[in-house]
């Protein structure tokens, strides 16, 4: 479903190689209810690198669907190119039907429970 909703491209980078794309859960599978697990509004289509960064809490989204990079990501040339460069970038949203957009409730869960903030 996410492949169709996002037109087969990563919502962050535009990468369109199916073998590199992952249906990423916003509220993790392990803590989501059975109904939440399959909701398209609990998913993002991301490339493998950014899926892993999202799952590990190194990046998240704000209420305007912009990427937020954790301050725990050290600044190095590679990290700046592949992660920090996306800070503040709005993801591509799936079409004009807002019911298919990522749920702000799930994004808030990710921000509160998964995202790695400095303490």
C-alpha positions as CSV (number, residue, x, y, z in Angstrom):
1,X,0.0,0.0,0.0
2,X,2.8,2.4,0.9
3,X,4.5,1.8,-2.5
4,X,1.4,2.9,-4.2
5,X,0.7,5.8,-1.9
6,X,4.2,7.2,-2.3
7,X,4.5,6.4,-6.0
8,X,7.3,3.9,-5.4
9,X,9.8,6.6,-4.2
10,X,11.3,7.3,-0.8
11,X,9.4,10.2,0.8
12,X,12.7,11.8,1.9
13,X,15.2,11.3,-0.9
14,X,13.1,10.3,-4.0
15,X,15.1,7.1,-4.4
16,X,13.0,4.8,-6.5
17,X,14.8,1.5,-6.5
18,X,12.3,-1.0,-5.0
19,X,15.1,-3.2,-3.5
20,X,16.2,-0.2,-1.4
21,X,12.8,0.9,-0.1
22,X,11.2,-0.1,3.2
23,X,7.8,0.4,4.6
24,X,8.8,2.0,7.8
25,X,6.4,2.0,10.8
26,X,6.1,5.4,12.6
27,X,4.8,3.8,15.8
28,X,6.9,0.6,16.0
29,X,5.4,-2.7,15.2
30,X,6.2,-4.2,18.6
31,X,4.1,-1.6,20.5
32,X,1.4,-0.9,17.9
33,X,-2.0,-2.5,18.2
34,X,-2.9,-5.0,15.5
35,X,-5.1,-2.4,13.8
36,X,-2.3,0.3,14.0
37,X,0.3,-2.0,12.4
38,X,-1.4,-2.0,9.0
39,X,-2.7,1.5,8.8
40,X,-1.1,3.4,6.0
41,X,-1.1,6.5,8.3
42,X,1.4,4.6,10.5
43,X,3.9,4.2,7.6
44,X,6.5,6.0,5.6
45,X,8.2,4.8,2.5
46,X,11.9,5.3,3.2
47,X,15.2,4.0,1.7
48,X,17.1,1.5,3.8
49,X,19.5,4.0,5.4
50,X,16.9,6.5,6.5
51,X,14.5,3.7,7.6
52,X,17.2,2.5,10.0
53,X,17.9,6.1,11.2
54,X,14.2,6.6,11.8
55,X,13.8,3.2,13.6
56,X,16.8,4.0,15.8
57,X,15.5,7.5,16.7
58,X,18.3,9.4,14.9
59,X,15.7,11.2,12.8
60,X,12.0,12.0,13.3
61,X,9.4,14.3,11.8
62,X,7.8,17.5,13.2
63,X,4.1,18.5,13.0
64,X,4.8,20.1,9.5
65,X,6.3,16.8,8.2
66,X,9.8,18.2,8.3
67,X,12.8,16.1,9.2
68,X,14.4,16.6,12.6
69,X,17.9,15.2,13.1
70,X,18.9,14.1,16.6
71,X,21.7,16.2,18.2
72,X,23.2,12.8,19.1
73,X,24.3,12.4,15.4
74,X,27.9,13.6,15.4
75,X,28.9,16.0,12.7
76,X,31.3,14.3,10.3
77,X,31.4,14.9,6.5
78,X,29.5,11.6,5.8
79,X,26.9,12.2,8.6
80,X,26.4,15.8,7.4
81,X,25.9,14.6,3.8
82,X,23.6,11.6,4.5
83,X,21.7,12.7,7.6
84,X,22.1,16.3,8.7
85,X,21.6,17.7,5.2
86,X,17.9,16.5,5.5
87,X,17.3,18.5,8.7
88,X,14.3,20.7,8.1
89,X,13.4,19.2,4.8
90,X,9.7,18.4,4.3
91,X,9.0,14.8,3.2
92,X,6.9,14.2,0.1
93,X,3.3,13.4,1.2
94,X,1.3,10.7,-0.5
95,X,-1.2,12.5,-2.7
96,X,-3.9,15.0,-1.9
97,X,-6.0,12.7,0.4
98,X,-4.9,13.6,3.9
99,X,-6.3,10.3,5.2
100,X,-3.2,8.6,3.7
101,X,-0.7,11.1,5.2
102,X,1.3,10.1,8.2
103,X,-0.7,10.5,11.4
104,X,0.4,13.2,13.7
105,X,-0.6,11.0,16.7
106,X,1.9,8.4,15.5
107,X,4.5,11.1,14.8
108,X,4.0,12.4,18.4
109,X,4.5,8.8,19.7
110,X,7.7,8.5,17.7
111,X,9.0,11.9,19.0
112,X,8.2,11.1,22.6
113,X,9.2,7.4,22.7
114,X,11.7,6.7,19.9
115,X,13.5,9.9,19.0
116,X,16.9,10.3,20.6
117,X,17.1,13.7,22.3
118,X,20.0,15.0,24.3
119,X,19.2,14.9,28.0
